[in-house]
């Protein structure tokens, strides 16, 4: 399971859980996913996330705090 958690500076919380098999099924279309409030400069690299999934990596793979105080965490869990 790919888990994306966003904690905004305004106390909004977003939790997204995506089955890894689904991500693999849609393939390169995943590279076009944009996370609201987070730019590529913030360190979210979808290609790197897909490579981590393919290699069997588990645990937190992205932990970003944006300029406005939002926190984005991406993890892979079995």
C-alpha positions in Angstrom: 0.0 0.0 0.0 1.3 3.5 -0.9 0.2 5.9 1.8 0.2 9.6 1.3 -0.5 11.8 4.3 -0.9 15.6 4.1 -1.1 17.7 7.3 -1.8 21.3 6.4 -0.8 24.3 8.4 -4.5 25.1 8.6 -5.3 21.8 10.4 -6.7 20.0 7.3 -5.6 16.4 7.1 -5.7 14.3 3.9 -4.9 10.5 4.0 -4.7 8.6 0.7 -4.1 4.9 0.5 -3.4 3.4 -2.9 -2.8 -0.3 -3.5 0.6 -0.9 -5.0 -0.9 -3.3 -7.6 -3.1 -0.5 -8.8 -0.1 1.8 -9.3 1.8 -0.8 -11.2 -1.3 -1.4 -13.4 -1.6 2.2 -14.5 2.1 2.4 -15.2 3.6 5.7 -16.5 0.4 7.6 -16.0 1.5 7.8 -12.3 4.3 10.2 -13.3 1.7 12.9 -14.0 0.2 12.8 -10.5 0.4 16.2 -8.7 0.0 16.5 -5.0 -1.9 19.7 -4.1 0.3 22.3 -2.4 3.5 20.5 -3.2 5.7 21.2 -6.1 8.5 19.1 -7.6 11.0 21.5 -5.9 9.6 20.3 -2.6 11.2 16.9 -3.3 8.4 14.7 -4.4 9.7 12.5 -7.3 7.0 10.1 -8.5 9.5 8.1 -10.6 11.6 7.6 -7.5 8.6 6.4 -5.6 7.7 3.9 -8.3 11.3 2.6 -8.4 11.2 2.1 -4.6 7.9 0.1 -4.9 9.5 -2.0 -7.7 12.5 -2.8 -5.6 10.4 -3.9 -2.6 11.3 -1.0 -0.3 9.1 -0.5 2.7 8.7 2.4 5.1 8.7 6.2 4.8 10.3 7.3 1.6 9.3 11.0 1.4 8.9 13.5 4.3 8.5 17.1 3.1 7.6 20.3 4.9 6.5 23.0 2.6 7.2 26.7 3.0 3.7 27.4 4.3 4.0 24.7 7.0 2.2 21.8 5.2 3.7 18.3 5.9 3.6 15.6 3.3 4.6 12.0 4.1 4.7 9.1 1.6 5.3 5.6 2.8 5.1 2.1 1.4 3.6 -0.6 3.7 2.7 -4.2 3.2 
